[in-house]
Each structure stands twice: as structure tokens, then as C-alpha cells.
Amino acid sequence: MKRLKFCGNGELQMEQVPDPVPGEGEVVIRTACSAICGSEMHAYRNEGMAEGNPGHEAVGTVVAVGAGVKELVPGQRVGASPVAGCGHCPACRAGKYTWCPEWRFYGSMHAEKFLAAANACRPLPDDLDWESGILLTGDGFGVPYHTAQNVRIDQVKSVAIFGAGPIGLGNVIMQNHLKRNVFVVDLSAERLDMALRLGAAEGFQPQRCDVIDELKRRTGGNGVDLCIEAAGQPVTAKNCFAAVRRGGQVIFNGEQGEVPFSISEDFIRRDITATGSWFYHFCEFDAMYKLWKEGLAVDSLISHRFAFDDAPEAYRLFAAGKTAKVIVSYQGKEK
């Protein structure tokens, strides 16, 4: 089968590899489509990956099951979460695999077939198309939905989202659905235009204005109620604390390393709540599916679609900040 290989420095290649073989509790899925995530950019732009690829959002059809798998059968349409739990601990029994102390990560989903944990695969309802399915079982809408569930303060009327990549734009869809006034900060004019089309009230480029001043001007000098960090940059993390009001909340979506904070100035003396929000809980799918059934257009997050063989062009555009969510298709116009 063909699999995408990350060579580093913006180079991708197609490699021929053997079909995956499911171990105990695992399944093999023939890929219908996969999605590009911003977290893949580190491997794409820098050192690449020696084995496999960082793809972790995909949907498809089960073609083989490993020992002990009873809940899935070949021919079943599924979406796969990359985070699988042990299946036995209290967190797993609650469907919260990211809290499992023995969680495992499955990647290499940019391939004609991929391996996944059976207990992290969600059978897709017949009326749910592939593209909406990948958003509900992957990062695209899963992360923004989970982020909304992690809001810990009352009376949220204004939200600033720092970073308008796919996760930031997904947060625009979710926060706009909740009837909040949404502001977005990003370097890319194209992505700010996408944010406005998805419901943001205003967008700001930090190279063109003092973003903190602009946000405070629009909130009576107080700052916004909620900041969502979706860029994964130290400067945006610091700006979130500068932009949020006293008693407000900062939620972190973007992965990053150490960032220096003043516990007194950034937290204690302003009663700020800071919250991490990683992936989504497996148990949240039904609520997301209900929103989709009620008409929430999660697929408006998708800006570009490419065939698998055209993946290098898809990544080039994504890395240049020219896209929202990008879908890579393996089987044409399947449902």
C-alpha cells in the first residue's frame, strides 16, 4: 500500500509499505479520507519522521480485526480517534481516554490503510458523510467542542481566539454557535477572512495593530471574558493573559514548550483561570453528532480537498497559511 512519508524541510514522498496487521484489540481501516492538522507542521517543516507520518485524523472502512475485537466487523464505517485508553480504568469506563494513565497514540493515518485501536473507533451513523465524520471524530470539531465544555466561568460574552488555523477556526464555529462575540488574531490575512466568514466579529493582524489595545477598546477597557490559545506560540500565550479581563479564563489548545509567567501578575492578582484542553473525550461524540443533526455546519471548516497523490500541494498551501481544514481523499466521492 501507499503511505505518505515526511522527509523534513517541506519534502513529502509516497512510499510503498506492507499492509498493517492488527494486533490484539486493534483493527485495520481502509482510508476514505484523512485531514491535515497544524500539529503536523513541525515534522513537515523541520526534521521529518523516520517511520510513518504524523497523520491522526481519518475515517474509513474496517477491513481486518485483531484478536479479541467483538464490537467491530469488516465492512463497518468508522472514524478513529488517535488516542486510545486501556479500556478498564475509571477514565476509560467514562469514555475519557485522554485521562487514562496508560493512553496510547495511533498515527500514520495518511495512508491507504491504517491501524487503530478498536475501542477508539466510532461507528459512523448512516446519515453522517465522510467529511463531517472526520471532523466529529478528529481534531477539527472535536477540539473546539471539548474546549467549549472546559469553560469554567459564567457570563461569557466575548472571546478572543489567538491563531486562525483549523483549530482556531473550529473554535470560531463553536463559539459563534454559542452566541458569543468572537475576535480572532492571526498573521494570515487569508485565515482572518475565513474567520469572518465563519462568524467572527473582527479579525486582527498583530503586525498591523496593537492587538491588546484593540481588544480592550472593544470591551470597555476590561479585556475579553475568554481567550483561546490555538497558535502554540509563547507570544500568543502571553498575549492571552494580557487580553483577558480580571476573573476571566484562558484555555490552551496549542502545544508548546515552556513559557515564562508571573504567578502573581498573570494569575493571583487578577483571579485568572488557566485551563488545558487536549483532543476531545470519546464520550462527547453523541453530543457533537446531535449538533450536526440540528444543522450546525461543521463542514464549513473545510476549505480545500485534494486527492491523496496531490498531498504535497495540500501541505504546501496549508503551511503557507492559505487554508482552513484540508481533506485528503483516497476513494473519490464515497458517502
C-alpha positions in Angstrom: 0.0 0.0 0.0 1.0 3.7 -0.3 1.8 5.8 2.7 2.9 9.4 3.0 6.5 9.9 4.3 7.7 13.1 5.9 11.2 13.7 4.8 11.6 17.1 6.5 12.3 20.6 5.2 8.9 20.7 3.4 9.5 17.5 1.4 7.0 14.6 1.2 7.2 11.3 -0.6 4.9 8.4 -1.3 6.4 5.1 0.0 5.3 1.6 -0.6 4.9 -0.3 2.7 3.3 -3.6 3.7 -0.3 -3.5 4.8 -0.7 -3.1 8.6 -1.5 -6.2 10.6 -3.9 -5.8 13.6 -2.7 -6.9 17.0 -5.0 -7.8 19.9 -7.7 -5.2 20.3 -6.8 -3.5 17.0 -8.3 -3.1 13.6 -7.1 -2.1 10.1 -9.1 0.6 8.3 -9.1 1.3 4.6 -8.9 5.1 4.4 -11.7 7.1 2.9 -10.2 10.4 3.8 -7.7 11.9 6.2 -7.3 15.5 7.4 -4.2 17.7 7.9 -3.6 19.1 11.4 -1.4 22.0 12.3 0.5 19.9 14.7 2.0 18.1 11.7 3.8 21.2 10.6 6.8 20.6 12.9 7.7 17.3 11.2 6.8 18.8 7.8 9.0 21.9 8.2 11.8 20.5 10.2 13.3 17.1 10.8 10.6 14.9 9.3 9.8 11.4 10.7 12.0 8.3 10.4 9.0 6.0 10.3 5.4 6.6 9.3 3.7 10.0 9.4 2.0 12.2 12.0 -1.5 11.9 10.4 -4.0 11.3 13.2 -7.4 12.2 11.7 -9.1 9.7 9.4 -12.3 7.8 8.6 -12.8 4.7 6.6 -14.0 1.1 6.4 -12.8 -1.7 8.7 -11.1 -4.4 6.6 -9.5 -6.6 9.3 -9.9 -7.1 13.1 -7.4 -8.4 15.6 -7.9 -11.0 18.4 -10.5 -10.0 21.0 -12.3 -7.5 18.8 -16.0 -8.1 19.1 -17.5 -4.6 18.7 -16.4 -4.0 15.1 -16.7 -6.2 12.0 -15.2 -5.8 8.4 -17.3 -3.5 6.3 -18.2 -1.1 9.1 -17.7 2.6 8.5 -15.8 4.2 11.4 -14.0 7.3 12.5 -10.8 6.7 14.5 -9.6 8.7 17.5 -5.8 8.6 17.7 -5.9 8.5 21.5 -6.9 5.1 22.9 -7.2 4.1 26.5 -6.6 0.8 28.3 -10.4 0.3 28.4 -10.5 -0.7 32.0 -9.7 2.2 34.3 -12.3 4.7 35.6 -11.4 7.3 32.9 -11.9 4.7 30.1 -15.2 3.5 31.5 -16.3 7.1 31.4 -15.2 7.5 27.8 -12.4 9.9 28.7 -9.4 8.2 27.1 -7.1 11.2 27.3 -7.2 10.9 31.1 -6.2 7.2 31.0 -2.8 6.8 32.7 -1.9 4.2 30.0 -3.2 6.0 26.9 -1.7 5.2 23.6 -1.4 7.2 20.4 -2.0 5.9 16.9 -0.7 7.8 13.9 0.3 7.2 10.3 -3.2 7.8 9.1 -2.1 9.4 5.8 -2.0 6.1 4.1 -4.3 3.8 2.1 -4.8 1.7 5.2 -4.0 2.4 8.8 -4.0 0.7 12.2 -6.3 1.9 15.1 -7.4 0.7 18.5 -10.8 -0.9 18.2 -12.0 0.8 21.4 -11.1 4.2 19.9 -13.1 3.7 16.7 -16.6 5.2 16.5 -19.1 3.6 14.1 -20.4 6.3 11.9 -24.2 6.7 11.6 -25.5 6.0 8.1 -26.5 9.6 7.5 -23.1 11.0 8.5 -20.9 11.7 5.5 -17.2 11.0 5.5 -16.1 14.7 5.7 -18.4 15.6 8.6 -17.4 12.3 10.2 -13.8 13.1 10.2 -14.5 16.5 11.8 -16.6 14.9 14.6 -14.2 12.1 15.3 -11.0 14.0 14.8 -9.5 17.3 15.9 -11.4 19.6 13.6 -14.6 19.9 15.6 -13.7 17.6 18.5 -11.1 20.0 20.0 -13.4 23.1 19.7 -16.3 21.2 21.2 -14.2 19.9 24.1 -12.8 23.4 24.6 -16.3 24.8 25.0 -17.0 22.2 27.6 -13.9 23.4 29.6 -15.2 26.9 30.1 -15.2 27.4 33.9 -16.5 30.9 34.2 -20.1 32.4 33.9 -21.4 35.0 31.6 -19.0 34.6 28.7 -20.0 37.2 26.1 -16.7 38.0 24.4 -14.0 35.6 23.2 -10.6 36.2 21.6 -9.1 33.3 19.6 -5.3 33.6 19.1 -4.5 31.6 16.0 -6.8 31.0 13.0 -5.5 27.7 11.8 -8.1 24.8 11.6 -8.4 24.5 15.4 -8.8 28.3 15.8 -11.4 28.4 13.0 -13.2 25.4 14.5 -13.4 27.4 17.8 -14.9 30.3 15.8 -17.7 28.0 14.6 -18.3 26.7 18.1 -18.2 30.0 20.0 -20.3 31.7 17.3 -22.9 28.9 17.7 -22.9 29.8 21.5 -23.8 33.4 20.5 -20.6 34.9 21.8 -18.8 37.9 20.3 -15.7 36.4 18.7 -12.5 38.2 17.9 -9.6 36.4 16.1 -5.9 37.2 15.9 -3.6 35.8 13.2 -0.8 36.8 11.0 -2.5 35.5 7.8 -5.0 37.8 6.1 -6.5 34.8 4.3 -7.2 33.0 7.5 -8.7 36.1 9.1 -11.0 36.3 6.1 -12.1 32.7 6.7 -12.7 33.5 10.4 -15.0 36.4 9.4 -16.9 34.1 7.0 -17.4 31.6 9.8 -18.9 34.1 12.2 -16.1 36.1 13.8 -17.0 39.8 14.5 -13.5 41.1 13.8 -10.0 39.9 12.9 -6.7 41.5 13.9 -3.2 41.1 12.5 -0.5 41.8 15.1 1.9 43.2 12.5 -0.7 45.9 11.7 -2.0 46.9 15.1 -1.6 46.6 18.9 -3.9 43.6 19.3 -4.3 44.0 23.1 -5.3 47.7 22.8 -7.8 46.9 20.1 -9.4 44.1 22.2 -9.6 46.3 25.3 -11.2 49.1 23.3 -14.0 46.8 22.2 -14.6 45.6 25.7 -14.8 48.8 27.6 -11.2 48.7 28.6 -11.7 45.5 30.6 -10.5 42.8 28.3 -12.4 39.8 26.9 -14.1 37.2 29.1 -12.3 34.2 27.5 -9.1 33.8 25.5 -8.4 30.6 23.5 -4.7 30.0 22.6 -4.7 28.0 19.3 -1.4 29.0 17.8 1.1 27.2 20.0 3.4 30.2 20.3 4.9 31.7 23.5 3.9 35.2 22.3 0.3 34.3 21.8 0.2 32.6 25.2 1.5 35.8 26.9 -1.0 37.9 24.9 -3.9 35.8 26.0 -3.2 36.8 29.6 -2.8 40.4 28.6 -6.1 40.4 26.7 -8.3 38.6 29.2 -10.3 40.5 31.9 -9.9 40.1 35.6 -11.7 37.0 36.6 -11.5 35.7 33.1 -10.2 32.4 31.6 -7.5 31.4 29.2 -7.8 28.0 27.5 -4.8 26.4 25.8 -5.2 24.3 22.7 -1.8 24.9 21.1 1.0 22.6 22.0 4.2 24.3 23.0 7.2 24.2 25.4 8.0 26.3 28.4 6.6 29.8 28.6 7.6 32.2 31.5 4.7 33.5 33.5 4.4 35.6 36.6 2.2 33.7 39.0 1.4 36.9 40.9 0.7 39.2 38.0 -0.8 36.8 35.5 -2.8 34.7 37.9 -3.2 35.6 41.5 -3.8 39.3 41.5 -6.3 39.0 38.6 -8.1 35.8 39.6 -7.4 34.3 36.2 -8.4 30.7 35.4 -6.0 28.9 33.0 -7.1 25.6 31.5 -5.5 23.0 29.3 -7.8 21.3 26.7 -6.4 18.3 24.9 -8.2 16.5 22.0 -11.7 15.6 23.0 -13.4 12.9 25.1 -14.6 9.8 23.2 -17.9 10.1 25.1 -18.5 13.5 23.6 -19.3 12.2 20.1 -23.0 11.8 20.6 -23.4 15.4 21.7 -21.4 16.6 18.7 -23.4 14.4 16.3 -26.6 15.9 17.8 -25.4 19.4 17.0 -24.6 18.3 13.4 -28.1 16.7 13.1 -29.6 20.0 14.3 -27.8 21.8 11.4 -24.5 23.1 12.7 -22.4 23.3 9.5 -19.2 21.8 10.8 -18.1 21.1 7.3 -17.9 24.8 6.6 -14.5 24.4 8.3 -13.2 22.6 5.2 -11.6 25.0 2.6 -9.7 22.6 0.3 -9.9 19.0 -0.9 -7.1 17.0 -2.5 -6.6 13.5 -3.9 -4.0 11.5 -2.0 -1.5 11.7 -4.8 -1.7 15.5 -4.6 -0.8 15.6 -0.9 2.4 17.6 -1.4 0.4 20.5 -2.8 -2.1 20.3 0.0 0.7 20.6 2.6 2.4 23.5 0.7 -0.8 25.5 0.8 -1.6 24.6 4.4 1.9 25.5 5.6 1.6 28.9 3.8 -1.5 29.7 5.8 -3.7 29.7 2.8 -6.3 27.1 4.0 -8.7 26.2 6.8 -9.2 22.4 7.2 -7.8 20.4 4.3 -9.2 16.9 3.4 -7.2 14.3 1.6 -9.4 11.8 -0.3 -8.5 8.2 -1.1 -11.7 6.8 -2.6 -13.3 9.6 -4.6 -16.9 10.5 -3.8 -17.8 7.8 -1.3 -20.5 8.5 1.2 
